[in-house]
Each structure stands twice: as C-alpha cells, then as structure tokens.
Amino acid sequence: MQPRNSRLSRRRLLQAGAGLPFALSAPIMAQTPSPSPTEQEPEAVPVQAKPDYVCNLEQSTIAPLGVPTSATLINGSLPGTEIRYREGDMFRVLVNNRLAVPTSLHWHGMLVPNYMDGVPDVTQLPIGAGESVLYEYPIRQSGTYWYHSHYNFQEQTGMSGTLIVEAKDEPWSYDHDVVVTMSDWLNQEPEGIIPQFRGQQPETAAVKPPPGDYKFPGDQPFNVDINYPGYLLNGRSNKSPWTQKVRAGDRIRLRLINASTSTFFQVMLDGHRMQVIAADGQNVDPIDVDNLVIATAERYDVLVTIGQSGSFSLRAAALGTSQQVVGVIHTADVAPQPNLEPAKFTGKSGGMANYSALKSPLPTTLPKGPVKEFEIDLGGEMNKYLWSMGGEYYPELFSPDGQAKPLEIRQGDRVRIRMTNSTMMFHPMHLHGHFFRLLPQAGAWDDPLAPLKDTVGVGPKQKIDIEFIADNPGSWFFHCHNLYHLASGMARVVQYTV
C-alpha cells in the first residue's frame, strides 16, 4: 500500500543500501541522482545480460468465477510464474511494468537487502508505468515463499506468484513436489470495498455478512470482512478444479501457500493425514495432523503418502463462510472426482490452530544483546473501518502527530514485541526482512525451540509474543496482511537507527 503523503527521496533510496554487503543493481541505480562533487562516484556494477526470470506485469480481463473482471497479472497467468531457485543461488528477476500505473513486487519471507524489499516509499520508489527493475540479491535460505504486489490493491486483482528455494541438504525424500496456492477473488474493483464499508458508496454483496460459517477449531466464531463470491486453488475454481496425478504409495510434498488477500483457510486431504515439516519456509519437528488452519500469507509444507488408488479431494474451507475450494489428487487409474460436499473437520488440527505444537528442530535462542521491547495493541473501529497498531494509523490517519511513528531499534538489539488483539477480528501479522521466534505462550522468552516464522495469526483478545535479532539494517514494514486492514491503517515501520 503506497503511503498517501510520503515520498522516499532518491537520495534516501541510495543511502538505504549504505553499509550493506549487497550489490545495488543497475536499474535501481538509474533512479538515483548523480552524486554531488562532494560525494564519491559509485563504482559501476556489472549486470547479468539475461535474468533468470522475467515478470511482465500487465492489465488483463479474466473470469475465474465466470464474471469478466479486471485483473493485474504476472506473465498473463493466475497465479503468476513460479520462481524456483536453489539455496546459495543469486536471485535475478527482471520486472517489467507494462501497466498504466505504478507497481512493485515484494518477495514475501525472503531475507533481502532493504532496498530490494519492494515496499513503495518505504524501501524503494514505485516502479513507474513503462519502467523496469532488476531485483538481484544472494539467496541465504531455503523453503516455501511467495511474491506479490505491494502497491494499492493489485494483490487482490491477481498480482502474486510462488517462490520456492530448494535446500542444499534436503532432509526429506518424496516423489512429487507440489505447490498449492489458495486465494480469494472479487468480481468487482477492490478499491470500492472500503468506501462501501464506510457508507461512502452503495453496498454490494461483498460487504454483507456471508451465509453460514466454517468456525475456527474449538467451535470459535470467525468474523470476516469480505463476502467473496468464491475462492481459487492454483487459480482454479470448483467449476474446473485443479488436479494432480500420482500413483498409489507415492509420497507427496505439498507446499501449501495462503496467497489470499484476507481469508484464513482450513485445509485437509480426504482420507489422509498430513505430516507438517515446515512453517513459513523454516523446518519444524514433524507433526502429524488431520487438518491445518493457515492464516493469510502463511505457508506450511506437509508430507502425504497416498495409501491406495482413488480420487481424493484437497479441501480449503474459507473460515467464517460456508464456502470451500477443492482440488483433486488422484491415481492414474481413477478419474478425478471432486467432492463438493461440505467439509467435516475432525481429529487433530495444526498450523494456526495449535502454534504451541510447532517446535524448531534446532535451538533458536537469540544471541545476547540489549533488549528492546514493544507493546503493540491491535485495534480497530469497525463502524469507521479503521485499523491501528499501538493506537496509530499508518501512514498518518488520525495519528496524534500527523504520522505513524516508526518503531526504532538498533543493530544487535534483541527485539521483543507483544501483540494484544483488542478487536474481534483475526489479524495475520507479517514482519519484513526478518524471521522471528514465535513464543509458544506469552512470556516464554527462554523457550529454546520456539519456531521461526515471518507471519503469525493473532486471534481476537489474544496475546502473541515474538522476538528477533536486529541483524538486517534498514526500514522494514510490519503490518497486517489483511489488505483491507493494511489499507485502513494497520501497519508500522520498524526502523534501524545509528
């Protein structure tokens, strides 16, 4: 989301990379001013002639739910092109903006130099219409990630894709590596949704309460903002489901990505248990579950062994609604037969439904350092459709001094953040540029096996504690990944100071 009254200066863009051990790519450098006589001329940076991937961002009209709708697509597909690298590679992706408006791409969960993070007016200038940028940085991790626009509501209109980094030393063996994205879709322009909530435009069905509901595990009510007309799995609706052909006895790695704009999904594969092996790209001790709750922007890797011949529906139920989207995993000798009967979730729930079960296979205790603590209330006024962090609204909506103050930290700090959700909504909170330790319970700072994540769902009236080491200087976005909450103020900047 582009701040309304803020512009990142070109000089600040150049300064943002100072002191970081990463090369500044030529297309970004072209957006900076010529140095003054008192400044040292930067050395020329060689640019690989041919990038590994090219992302052409284009306007289109598609009808995934049968209604022609304006879309912003990556290389003409929904989801966009899968980007796949190996741990230790150099990431080189050329982004061509062929839209009539500015844009950006954020590499969700990736540990990038600050000026490659893709947040307009926080870490880079927006990519103007007709402009191109080469994103280039060394890959220092492995796992399941995704990428999406961070400009206005383009993510809701289709601008996202998957990003997989294969591990150098993969501890698991499997027969199929299958990426599954779940998303929500509107048959209208998303820019009109917030004005409808605020009574500034006539209401459509999208802002009315959805009929029925899939409750959060434990029979907890789940309030939703948007009454979506439907949901997609790998870009396909229930009218033409996605399918995957396998053999009986095959072991499948499912990389489950919640690439929605505001939806939490509960996921199961009919007739099978799942073994969770990673959360947000980071390994966890294996956990056997019957279903998973996946907050917006979270990812979980699971292993499934196909026990016998058959057609098995992979269900993603949209919490707070009566809707689900299904795909089909089937053996070659059986035709795919999607089961559209309402999902019945029984047995053991994992993911967001039981964060305390997630354990890192290795100690994650942070190195000693000065402790910096923040208490952040996640607040909101549903009748005005305003959402806040620590009583402030990003970038400047109704904040006491005219702008939402950054959360200031120093390199080497052991940063502790307690989030208290005072609303009746669920908030998927995402920190850019870092992994944080997710504490199994509030105050359990000394737990040595707290899992590493980059996104966490915070339930109504819940307290969640996270901590991270400040080791990646810059200004980083910290926000609710419900795009409509972000657009209405629920974000702050975590800013390193000298």
Secondary structure as GFF3:
##gff-version 3
##sequence-region A 1 498
A	DSSP	alpha_helix	10	16	.	.	.	ID=ss1
A	DSSP	alpha_helix	26	29	.	.	.	ID=ss2
A	DSSP	beta_strand	53	62	.	.	.	ID=ss3
A	DSSP	beta_strand	69	74	.	.	.	ID=ss4
A	DSSP	beta_strand	80	86	.	.	.	ID=ss5
A	DSSP	beta_strand	90	97	.	.	.	ID=ss6
A	DSSP	beta_strand	106	108	.	.	.	ID=ss7
A	DSSP	three_ten_helix	114	116	.	.	.	ID=ss8
A	DSSP	beta_strand	132	138	.	.	.	ID=ss9
A	DSSP	beta_strand	143	148	.	.	.	ID=ss10
A	DSSP	beta_strand	160	166	.	.	.	ID=ss11
A	DSSP	beta_strand	176	185	.	.	.	ID=ss12
A	DSSP	three_ten_helix	190	192	.	.	.	ID=ss13
A	DSSP	alpha_helix	193	197	.	.	.	ID=ss14
A	DSSP	three_ten_helix	205	207	.	.	.	ID=ss15
A	DSSP	beta_strand	230	233	.	.	.	ID=ss16
A	DSSP	beta_strand	243	246	.	.	.	ID=ss17
A	DSSP	beta_strand	251	258	.	.	.	ID=ss18
A	DSSP	beta_strand	265	269	.	.	.	ID=ss19
A	DSSP	beta_strand	274	279	.	.	.	ID=ss20
A	DSSP	beta_strand	282	289	.	.	.	ID=ss21
A	DSSP	beta_strand	291	294	.	.	.	ID=ss22
A	DSSP	beta_strand	299	305	.	.	.	ID=ss23
A	DSSP	beta_strand	311	318	.	.	.	ID=ss24
A	DSSP	beta_strand	324	331	.	.	.	ID=ss25
A	DSSP	beta_strand	349	351	.	.	.	ID=ss26
A	DSSP	three_ten_helix	352	357	.	.	.	ID=ss27
A	DSSP	beta_strand	371	381	.	.	.	ID=ss28
A	DSSP	beta_strand	386	389	.	.	.	ID=ss29
A	DSSP	beta_strand	407	410	.	.	.	ID=ss30
A	DSSP	beta_strand	414	421	.	.	.	ID=ss31
A	DSSP	beta_strand	427	431	.	.	.	ID=ss32
A	DSSP	beta_strand	436	438	.	.	.	ID=ss33
A	DSSP	beta_strand	452	453	.	.	.	ID=ss34
A	DSSP	beta_strand	455	458	.	.	.	ID=ss35
A	DSSP	beta_strand	463	469	.	.	.	ID=ss36
A	DSSP	beta_strand	475	480	.	.	.	ID=ss37
A	DSSP	alpha_helix	483	487	.	.	.	ID=ss38
A	DSSP	beta_strand	491	497	.	.	.	ID=ss39
###
